[in-house]
């Protein structure tokens, strides 16, 4: 392994520590041998997501950066060596663990869509986006763990979609500043909610009822995938139970505030992490 590749791995692991996440990523709960490959997968997704979201780049510049990542994947698929250290390290991980490439391409498809699509007409459109923006990560992790059975994939998809929806709910105000609404428009209009109410940070009227509808549906989806935390063995299962517990805590905070994310975005504090760990180790 080259010096540049080793550096890319270290940078990937540092990137995990730098970014706040509601859910553990490559944490101490995982076996040490898995933290490096999980960090590389996270770094790929994080950097590609930043191409779509961060800075003041023009849309065509963002798409060009994402296409550059796609070209690196094409090199891996063809058996050639990528010329970017991150992808050289990723190639080693993909080959060693026999990871499928399709989930990586799906992630890039979703992030490219972020550049060009800012509204979602109905829940089906939103879940189609989640299928490419969130589910691929769970599928890659299952392949990494050697547990990618059809049933486990279905459970993982439910968890990942629900976690993505949770992020959408807690980030409504943040996303709107980027001119994005990750909420089904038909359901917003059913509750007589329009863009201007979000722009004004107004949680009055039917907002609480609308958010409770979103919260309950997302909770059911998270609970549908929750058995995966008991299926996966050892420390892998422990981390999965922590992830599920984290989603539950955010949903509880959203419910308590009646979805008023304009007043305070729900985040996890130290007590939440203690509670999540307790739930995870007791399998409750």
C-alpha positions, 0 to 999 in steps of 0.5 A: 500500500502506497504512502498516498493510500495510507494518508487517504485512509488516515484522512478518511478516519479523521473525517469521521471524527470531524463531522457531527452525526446523530448515529455512530459511524466507524465507532469503537463499538465496531471491531477494529478491522472494520473501522478502516473500511467503514471510514473509507465508505463514509469518506466517499459518501461525505465528500460526494455529498459535500460536492452537491451541497457545500460552497458556492459552486455553480451546478455544472461545477458540482456535477463535474466533481461528482462525474470525476468520482464516477470516472474513478469508479469506472476505473475500479470496475475496469480493473485499472488503478484509480489515480486518486488516493482515496479511490486507491484505498477504496479499491483495496477495500472493495477487492478485499471484501468483494463489495459491489460497485452499484451502491457507490454509483447509486450514491453518486446518482442521488447526490447528482439529483440534489444539484438538479431537483429541489422538490418532491411531489409525493412520498414515492419520489422521496423514497426513490431518492432514499433508495439511492442516497441512504440504502446503499450505505447499509447494503455496503455495510452488510456486504462488509460484515458478510451478512448481505442476505435478502432478509437483512438487506430488506431490514437494512433498507427500512432502517436507512430510509427511516434515518434519511427521513429523520435527517430530512425532518430535523433539517427542514430549515437548513435545507430550505436555505439551500432552496430544497424541501425534502417533504412530499408536496402533496402532503404539505398541501393536504395540511394547507402548508406552503413554502412561505410558512417554512420560509417564515419558520412558522410552526403554527396552524396545522404544522404540528399535525403534519409533522406528527404524521411524518414522525409516525410513518418514519417511526413505523419504518424504523421499527420495521427494520429494528430486528436487524439489530438482533440478527447481526452478531456481537459488536456489529449488532451492538452498533446497529442497535445504537444507530436504531436507538439514535433514530428513536431518540431524535423522533422522540424529540421531534414529537415532544416539540411537535415538530418545531424544528425552527425553534430548535433542531433536535440533536443528541446530547451526552445523556442521549448517548448513555441511554442509547448505549444502555438500550443497545447492550440490554437489547431493549 
